Amino acid sequence: MKYVVILGDGMADYPLPERDNKTPLALSHTPAMDRLARNGELGLVRTIPEGMDPGSDVANLSVLGYDPKRFYSGRAPIEAASIGVELSPADVAFRCNLVTFREQNGRFIMDDYSAGHIATADARLIIKELKRHLDAPDVTFYPGVSYRHLMVWNNGCADMKTTPPHDITGRPIADYLPQGNGAETIRALMERAREILAELEINRQRACPVGGIWLWGQGRAIKLPRFKDKYGISGSVISAVDLVKGLGICAGLRVINVPGATGYLDTNYEGKVCAALDALAEGDFVYVHVEAPDEASHKGSLDEKIRAIEDFDSRIVAPIVAGLEQRYEEFRLMVLPDHPTPLAIRTHAPDPVPFIMYASRDASRHGARDRAYTEQDAAQSGLFINSGWQLMDRLIQGF
């Protein structure tokens, strides 16, 4: 038996009044997912436990089969695992975004949480300069991918309030700076970085210059039971995002790096499909993560979100299903977002998301001919999973 999870980050959304109250999923042409929804099990799942922030870290941890209430320790420690940074018990890791500010009436506004989706090569030059000025015996910066990087504070404080930068696009940053124990140290690093970046020649030449760093998502090292010990199968994770790669590493899964995987609309879809199908020749499970719908949502672009969803359907879901049908008599497949990223708010929401569970030998047993893969049809199915971390049990053990 082969098991596949295909996750379209942030695909779910709210009804759009200006588009006859249809969601982007309902507005998109998605024949592959609609076929699976008709011939499989369709329902809603709550991936974000009540009281927890609706981050991709919490949601993907849940989808992978781990209860976030038990295992979650922060976003940055997961990303540390992805880039090979081993945290000691005294270390606190922070996610470090390269961001763009604009000045308005004497205040700095969060203009772009990704510094124009800065290229990794350019970002590494900037992080190299920040390391030269800001690294200290207790503070170390580490380069990541695009705008996503890491800072580790030895003997630091984790008990403070920080805010994801994609939650405050267009807002004054002063209202969202770190607060609590140790926050003065973090704010001082952010201010010093802003001064350094203002003088950096390679930065001034950019169309969307990096205005500063944003430190958030702090936490100490995460420890997860191995996926193989939990489910008795080995497998792989495919993603362009350090967060999802880090979760895979923490769960003991093999991380496959696909050349040209960017986490955006220009990602290497075909490479991800080939890597996923090849991975199943060596293991029984693969988790394929696609970031593009989430990024389009953060931009507030309906056109880009529809394009991202349709690309996900035609260039990821359809060829993976075709490959599975050609190679294996028996497989189980799950398709879902990790969380909604509604265009109306341009950030994550904790609402339940629609999921499809499809078993090759049971096709049509659970299905209904007149439904599609939309939030509305999933709600009308009557199937609701309240604890998202139990969804993986359902996939592996049968449904």
N, C-alpha and C positions, 0 to 999 in steps of 0.2 A: 504494500500500500504506500502511495506517495501522498504527501500533504503539502498544500501550497496556500500561503496567505498573500494576497495582493492588496496593498493599502494605498489609497489615494488621499494623501494628507489634506485635511481641511475641505474635502469635497462637499460635505453637507452644509446646508445654508437655511435661511429663513425665506418664506414666500416674499416675492417682490411685488408690491402693489402696482407698480408701473408696468409689470409684465403679467397681468391677469392673475396675480398671486401665485405664479409658478416659481419654483426654485431653479437655480442654475442646473441642477441635475435633471429636472423636468424639461428644461429648455434645450438640453443637449441631446444630440443624436448618439445613442449608446446601444446599438443593437446587440453587442456581445453581452453586456451586463443585463440587458432586458431579457435575453434568452435564458441566462442563468437564473434570473429572478422568477421566470415562468416555470422553470423545470427543477427548481431547488427550493430551499427554505428561505423565506424572506421575513425579516423582523427588525425590531429596534433593540439596541443594546446601550446601556449606560457605561461608557468607558471611564468616566471621571467620577470617582466616589464623591458623595455629597460632602461639602466642606473643603475639598481640595481644589487648587487652581487648575484651570483647564489647559494645561500645557501638553505639548507633544510628548514630553518625557513621561508624565503620568499616564497619558492615554496609550502610548505604545507599550509601556511596561504592562499595562492592563491587558492589551491585546495579545501580548506574548505569553500570558497565563500567570502573571505574578500580581498579587494583591498589593496595590500601591500603599494602602494603609500600613502594611507590614514592612515593605521593602524600600520605599522611596526615601532618599536622603537629600535630594537636590538635583538640579539639572547638570550643573557643571561637573560633578564627579563622574557622571556617565560619559561626558565628552572627554574628560581626562583619560578614561580607559581607552577611548577610541584612538587618541593620538599617542598612546603609549606612555602616558605620565602616571607613574605609580605614586599614589598618595600615602603618606604615613598617617598614623592616627592623629598627629598634631596638625596636619595640613587641612586647610579649607580652600577648595577650588571655587573660582568665580568664572562664569562665562564672560568673555570680553568681546563685545561687538565693536567694530569700527562703524561709526555713525557720522551723519552729516547734520549740522545745525544751521539754522538761519537766525539772524538777529532781527528782532522786531520790537520796536519801542523800548530798546534797552534790555530786552530779555532774550535768552536763547530758546529757540523752538526746535523740537525734534522734527527735522525735515525728512530724513531718510534713515531708517534703522539699519540699512545695509550698505550705506555709502555708495549708492548706485550699483549694487551687486558687484562690488569691486572684484577684479580678477585676483586669483590666488597669488600670482607672481607679484603683482603690485602690493598686495596686502603683506606679503612676507617681507618686502623691503621696509614697509612702515613699521611692522612689528620689530624688525631688527633694530631700527632706530629707537623705538620705545624701550627695548631691552637695554640698549646702551646707556640710556639716561635714567631708567626707572628700576631696573633690576637691583636688588639689594640682598643681604644675607637672609632676609625673611620674605622677600617678594620676588617671584620669577614669572615672566611672561613666556608663553609658548605659542608658536604659530599654528594655525589650523587651516581651514579652507575658506576662501572668499572673505566674507566679513566676520566669520565665526572663529574666535580665538579663546585663549585660556590664560588666566592669572591664578597663581597659587600663592597663598599667604600662610607661611609656616607659623604655628602658634597663634593663628588668627581666630576671629570670631565668626561664627556662622549664624548667630541669633540676631539677625537684623532684617529689616524689611527692605526688599529691593523690588523693582518693577521691570518687567520685560520692555525693551524699547519699542517693539512693534505694537504695544498697547497704547502708546502715547504719541503716535504720529500727529503732527500739527499742534501739539500742546506745549506749553512752557515747561522746560525740564526742571525748573526749581521746585515745582510741586511734587516731583517724583524721585528726587535724589535719595540715596540710601539713608535710612533712619535706624537708630538703635545702637546696641553695643558694637563698637568698632567702626561705626559709620563715618566718623571724622577721618579716619585713615583712608578709607575707600574714596571718599569725596575729594580728599587732597590728591590722591593719585589721578583721579579723573580730571581735576583742574590742571595739574602739572602736565598731563598728556595733551590737553587742549593747547597749552602754551607751546609745547614742543612741536605739535603738528602745524601750528600757525606759521612756524619758521621753516618748515621742511620744504625744500625746493621741489622734490619729486611729487609732493602732495599738491602744491599750488598749481601744477601743470594739469591736474585732472579736471575734467568737466564737472564732476561731482566730488569735490575735495573732501577728505576725511576731516571732520571738524573736531572729533574727540573719540574717546572710548566710553563705553557704557558697561559697567560691571554689575552683574546680576546673577540670579540662579545659583547662589552659593550653597555649598554643602560638603560633608565629609564623605569618605569612600563608601561606595555601595557594595553590598555583598548579596549575591543571588545564588540559590541552588542551581546547579547545572541543568539545562533543559533536558539533556539526555538522561540524567538521574530522575527527573520529574516525569518524563513521558516515555522513556525507553527508546528514543530515536535520536539520530544525529542529524544535523542540518546546517544551513547557511543563511546569512543575511546579506541582502543586496540593497544598498542605499548610497546616495551622494552626501548624506547628512551625518556628521560626526555623532550626533545624539543617538541615532538608530544603530549606527555601527558600534557605539559604546555599549548599548544595551545587549547587542549580540555577543560582544566579547565577554561582558559580565555574566551572560547566560551560558558561556562555553560554546557558542555557535561559531562557525567559521565565517569570517567577514570577507566578502568578495568585492574587490575594488574594480569597477568597470571604467575603462578609459573614456573620457568625455562625459561622464555623469556629473552634471552641474547642480542639480537641485532646482532647475528652472525649466522654462519652456524649450530651451535648446538642448536639453539633456539627451544622452545617447539611449533612446528607448530600445532600439534593436539590440544594442549590446547588453542591456539588462535582460531582455528576453532570452538571448543565447546563453548568458551566464546562468540564468535560473534553470533552464532545461538541462544544461550540462551539470549543474550542481546536483540534480536529482539522480544522476548516474552514480554519484559517490555517496549520497545520503538520502534520507527519506523525507526531508522537510526543507522548504525554502520560504523565506519571508522577503517579499519584494516591496520596497517602499519607494513611492514617487512623491516628490515634494511640490511639484509645479502648481497644483490647484491651491495650495495654501499660500504660496507666494503671490499668486494673482489676487487672492482674497485680501491679503494685507495691503496690496496696492489699491484695492477698491475697484478693480476693473472687471466688469461683467464679461466683456468680450474675451479677455484673456482667461478668465475662469472657465468659460464654455469651451474655449480652445483646449485648455489643459485637461478638462474632463473628457472631451472627445478624443484627444490624443491618448489619454490613459486607456480608454475603451478600445480604440482601434489598433494602437501600437504596443500595448502591454497585455490587456486582458485577452483580446481575441487571439493573438498568436501564441500566448502561453496555453490557452485552452486547446487550440488546434494541436500544439506540440504534445500536450498530455494525451489527447485522444489518439494520436498516431503511435505513441510509444508505450502506453500503459493501459491495461484493461481496467484497472481499479485505481482511482485516486479520489481524494476529497479536496475541495477548494473553498476558500473563504475570501470574499471581497467586501471591503468596507473602508470608510475613513477612520481616522483616529478620533477626531472631534469635529464639530462644525467650526468653520471660520466664516461667519456671515459677512457679506459685503457691506451691510448696513453699519457694522461696528468696526470692521477691518481688523478684528482680532479674534481670539479663540472664545468659544462659548462651551458651557458644560452640558448642553442638551444631549439626549440620546441620539445615536446615529443609526442609519439603515445598514443592515448587513445581509449578505447572501451567503448561504452555506449550500454547497452543491456536491453531491456524491455521484460518481459516474454510473454506478450500478443501480442507483435509486432515482435516476432522472425521471421527473414527472410525478413521482410518488408524493412529493410535498408541494408541487407547484400548482399554479393557476394560470390559465391561458390569457386572461385579460389584464395582467398586471405588468408593471415595468419597475425598473430600479429607481424609485423615487422615495423621498421621505414620506409622502402621503400614502403611497401603496404599502410601504413598510409598516406604517402606523395602523392601517386598516387590516393588516394580516392578523392582528391580535397577539402576535408573538412578541414578548418583551423579556429581555434578559437584564436583570437589575445590576448584577455584579459582573462587569465586563471581563474580569480575569477568569471567569468560569467558561467563557466562550471557547477558549482553546481546548479545555477539557471536552467540550461538546464536539469540536472538530476531530480530535484524536480518537475519542472513545465511541463516536457514532451519535447520530441524531435521528 
